[in-house]
Amino acid sequence: MAGLLEGKSALVTGGGSGIGRATALAFAREGAWVAVADLTLERAQETVGAIEAAGGQAVAIACDVTEEEAVAAMVAAAVSAFGGLDCAFNNAGIAPFQVNAAGVKAADLAPEAWQRILDVNLTGVWRCLRHEVAQMRRQGGGAIVNTASIAGLLGLPTAAAYVASKHAVVGLTRAAAVDHAEEGIRVNAVCPGYIETPMTEDSMRRRGERIMARVPLARMGQAEEIAQAVTFLCSDRASFVTGAAWTVDGGYAAV
């Protein structure tokens, strides 16, 4: 039985760990050839190794999504490796603790922390989308999924720049979906809740009890659970889904 993405070529940014790695592995299991991009080439290579060990095909690419030339080269490398680009998961992002902004209130944020989060989480997604759409136009279509967050749907304490960036990703996703629908390009977002990855460790350490008290399913999510949603959105089974922001959060945003 063929996989959901059999014979398709895919690109994953932030593919060296967490949700990105889980999704790259899921794409490969479903039959896709996968270009795994990460800021750190070694981490991308580790993901590629895991894909190849399971019998899949993948290539590793180093890319800083804040650099226009690097993003253009990343998409070109993915196309060169597999002859096209059918699916893209724009997942690279950073959390407040990575710019020394953990626990900092909105008006107290350092300007450089604000700018860094917006440049990676929002403008980085737009850079990737821009080059992916250019390729998909030439092919006659494709599917793009952007990583937003429950922080793109509601407010979270001491995470103003992150919340702003993720709200903007949801808006960008909806606008791009409308702009490029007639070109056969679907654009959706996935909105994870608190998932067991390195990016959530700081939040869970500082306020884990309060977070878990609000999750109806009473547990953290697994990266694989986000990967399954992304895989579906990139597949032909989601052919009538575009402009959506899919929440995968154990019920957190419903409370």
C-alpha positions in Angstrom: 0.0 0.0 0.0 1.5 3.4 -1.1 2.2 6.0 1.6 0.4 9.3 1.8 3.4 11.1 0.2 4.6 8.4 -2.1 6.9 9.8 -4.8 6.8 13.3 -3.6 9.7 15.6 -2.7 9.6 17.4 0.6 11.6 20.1 2.5 11.7 20.5 6.3 13.3 23.4 8.0 14.4 23.0 11.6 14.6 19.3 10.8 17.5 18.5 13.1 15.4 18.0 16.3 12.0 18.0 17.8 9.0 18.5 15.6 11.1 19.0 12.5 12.9 15.7 13.0 9.8 13.8 13.7 8.1 15.3 10.6 11.1 14.5 8.4 10.9 10.9 9.6 7.2 10.8 9.1 7.4 12.2 5.6 10.0 9.5 4.7 7.8 6.7 6.1 5.0 7.9 3.9 7.2 7.6 0.8 8.6 11.1 0.3 12.2 12.0 -0.5 13.2 14.5 2.2 15.5 17.5 2.2 16.3 18.1 5.9 17.5 21.6 6.6 18.8 22.9 9.9 20.9 25.8 11.2 23.4 23.1 12.3 24.4 20.7 9.5 25.4 17.9 11.9 21.9 17.8 13.4 20.4 17.6 9.9 22.8 14.8 9.1 21.6 12.9 12.1 18.0 13.1 10.9 19.1 12.0 7.5 21.0 9.1 9.0 17.8 8.0 10.8 15.8 8.2 7.6 18.3 6.2 5.6 18.6 3.6 8.3 14.9 3.1 7.9 15.2 2.7 4.2 14.3 6.2 3.1 16.0 8.8 0.9 17.1 12.2 2.3 19.7 14.9 2.0 21.0 17.3 4.7 21.3 21.0 4.1 22.6 23.8 6.4 20.5 26.9 6.3 20.0 30.0 8.4 16.4 31.2 7.6 17.4 34.8 8.5 19.6 34.9 5.4 18.0 35.4 2.0 20.8 33.8 0.0 20.9 30.8 2.3 17.2 30.2 1.9 17.4 30.5 -1.9 20.3 28.0 -1.9 18.4 25.6 0.4 15.4 25.4 -1.9 17.6 25.1 -4.9 19.5 22.2 -3.2 16.3 20.4 -2.4 15.1 20.8 -6.0 18.5 19.6 -7.4 18.4 16.6 -5.1 15.0 15.3 -6.0 13.9 17.1 -9.2 11.2 19.3 -7.7 9.4 20.4 -4.5 6.0 19.1 -3.7 5.8 19.7 0.0 7.4 22.1 2.4 7.3 22.3 6.2 8.5 25.7 7.4 9.3 24.8 11.0 12.5 26.6 12.0 11.9 28.8 15.0 13.2 30.0 18.3 11.8 30.5 21.8 12.2 33.4 24.3 14.8 31.5 26.4 17.1 31.4 23.3 17.4 35.2 23.3 17.6 35.6 27.0 13.9 36.7 27.1 12.4 34.0 29.3 10.1 35.4 31.9 10.4 38.9 30.6 7.2 41.0 30.2 6.2 42.7 27.0 7.4 46.3 27.8 10.6 45.0 29.3 11.9 43.1 26.2 15.2 44.1 24.8 14.8 45.4 21.3 17.3 43.0 19.9 15.5 40.0 21.5 12.2 41.2 19.9 13.8 41.6 16.5 15.6 38.3 16.6 12.4 36.3 17.4 10.5 38.1 14.7 13.3 37.6 12.1 13.5 33.9 12.7 9.9 33.0 13.5 8.0 35.3 11.1 10.3 36.7 8.4 12.2 33.4 8.2 8.9 31.6 7.4 8.1 34.3 4.8 11.5 33.9 3.2 11.1 30.2 2.9 7.6 30.4 1.6 8.6 33.0 -1.0 11.2 30.7 -2.6 9.0 27.6 -2.2 6.1 29.2 -4.0 8.4 30.3 -6.9 9.4 26.6 -7.4 5.8 25.3 -7.0 4.5 27.8 -9.5 6.8 26.3 -12.1 5.6 22.8 -11.2 1.9 23.7 -11.2 1.2 23.4 -7.5 2.3 22.1 -4.1 1.5 22.1 -0.4 3.1 24.2 2.3 2.7 24.0 6.1 4.0 26.6 8.5 4.6 26.0 12.2 2.6 28.5 14.2 1.6 27.6 17.8 -1.2 28.0 20.3 0.7 31.2 20.9 -0.6 32.2 17.5 -4.2 31.9 18.7 -4.1 33.3 22.3 -1.9 35.2 24.7 0.8 33.5 26.8 2.5 35.2 29.8 6.0 36.7 29.4 6.3 35.7 25.7 5.2 38.8 23.8 7.6 38.6 20.9 7.0 34.8 20.5 3.2 35.3 20.6 3.3 38.2 18.2 5.5 36.2 15.7 3.1 33.2 15.9 0.0 35.3 15.4 1.7 36.8 12.4 2.5 33.3 11.0 -1.2 32.4 11.2 -2.1 35.6 9.3 0.6 35.1 6.7 -0.6 31.5 6.2 -4.2 32.7 5.6 -3.1 35.5 3.3 -0.8 33.3 1.3 -3.4 30.6 1.0 -5.8 33.1 -0.6 -3.1 34.6 -2.8 -1.8 31.3 -4.3 -4.9 29.1 -4.4 -5.4 29.7 -8.1 -1.9 28.5 -8.7 -2.6 25.1 -7.1 -0.6 25.9 -4.0 -2.2 25.1 -0.6 -0.8 26.8 2.5 -1.8 25.8 6.0 -0.4 26.1 9.5 -0.1 23.8 12.5 -0.5 25.2 16.0 1.1 22.9 18.5 0.5 23.1 22.2 3.1 22.1 24.8 5.1 19.3 23.1 8.0 17.4 24.6 10.9 19.0 22.8 14.0 21.0 23.8 12.1 24.3 23.1 9.5 23.7 25.8 11.9 22.7 28.6 12.3 26.2 29.9 8.5 26.9 30.1 7.8 23.6 31.7 10.6 24.2 34.3 9.2 27.6 35.2 5.4 27.0 35.1 4.8 23.4 34.2 2.2 22.7 36.9 0.1 25.7 35.8 0.4 24.6 32.1 -0.6 21.0 32.8 -3.6 22.1 34.9 -5.0 23.7 31.8 -4.6 20.8 29.4 -7.8 18.6 29.3 -5.8 15.6 28.1 -3.5 16.0 31.1 -0.2 15.4 29.3 2.3 17.0 27.0 2.1 16.1 23.3 4.7 14.2 21.4 6.5 15.5 18.3 5.2 12.6 16.4 1.6 13.8 17.0 2.4 17.1 15.3 4.2 15.2 12.5 1.1 13.2 11.7 -1.0 16.4 11.3 1.6 18.0 9.0 1.9 14.8 6.9 -1.8 14.8 6.4 -1.9 18.5 5.5 0.8 17.9 2.9 -1.0 14.9 1.4 -3.6 14.7 -1.3 -6.1 13.7 1.4 -6.1 17.3 2.4 -6.7 18.6 -1.1 -9.6 20.9 0.0 -7.8 22.3 3.0 -6.0 25.6 2.7 -5.7 28.7 4.9 -6.3 26.5 8.0 -4.6 26.8 11.4 -4.8 23.3 12.9 -4.6 23.2 16.6 -2.9 20.1 18.1 -2.7 20.9 21.8 -4.6 18.4 24.0 -7.4 20.9 24.4 -5.3 23.8 25.9 -6.9 26.5 23.7 -10.4 25.2 24.2 -10.4 25.9 28.0 
